Amino acid sequence: MTTSLPLFHRIAGHAVIVLGDGVAADAKRRLVERAGGRVVDDLAAGVAAGARLAFIAYESHEAAPDTSEADAARLRAAGLLVNVVDRPELCDFTTPAIIDRPPVLVAIGTGGASAGLAKALRLRLEALLPASLGALARALSDGRGAMRKRFPDASHRRLALDAALGEGGVLDPLAHAYGAGDATARVAGWLDNPEGDGDAANADVTIVIRLRSADPEDLTLREARLMGGADTIAHEPGVGPEILARARADAGRIAIDRDQPPPVVKGRLIVLRTPCQDVTE
């Protein structure tokens, strides 16, 4: 189970402390500046400027361990979250490998275990994610009002968007290369089409998954995808937290007795049952 909570921290226009010099410190400064942050090189000045994040990256690991620990303690006492390069035991947060398709940002972290692994995964994923993702994201943002009008119910809206963005869907982000105008036109066409994918979402859906074991690795790709798109999870006794963790964190959870009929809810309901049988719909 992960011990970190992934978050995207808005730092544009805000002070961020970066202590140290050399390659590692320069890399942290570029990272902060790329996100619009204002780099402050002095601990006291950064605290006075209201910084909330700090990076410590001294060049010499032999000369600086005590300095790194002391500075980390001072910054933490002042209420800042601290990252110390190559010292995961001193870190309140780690920096992931980043795939940047503004405003889409994909972050890959290993909890400080291996920056090399995170980088290797980033390079593989870079080839899969088109540069046009940003245009699609902006078009979807601009279309929020029309989307809410077309699908007033939030759960139906999620189902419609899942269908459109899914593999082979009209807005499949990996199947189309979008320019800004192309993305806007495609989103508008999807919302305007009375026979489009979205109308299939105007019905509540219940899907039963009968688990084969307590190991989440035994879930099929289809089952994992269905759980990831669920609005509500109803589960029998014996369905463990490792399985439930495969659902969205904001999906509702309902505990039900063994073989109890599924509850009636809006949106996509996944019922997890413990007998080892095939998935049925």
Buried (B, 14 or more C-beta within 10 A) or exposed (E): EEEEEEEEEEBEEBBBBBBBBEEBBEBBBEBBBEBEBBBBEEBEEBBEBEBBBBBBBBEEEEEBBEBBBEBBEBBBEBEBBBBBBEBEEBBBBBBBBBBBBEEBBBBBBBEBEEBEEBEEBBEEEBEEBBEBBBBBBBBBEBBEEBBEEBBEBEBBBBBBBBBBBBEEBBBEBEEBEBEEEBBBEBBBEBBEEEEBBBBEBEEBBBBBBBBBEEEBEEBEEEBBBBBEBBBBBBBBEEBBEEBBEBBEEEBBEBEBEEEEEBEEBEBBBBBBBBEEEEBEE
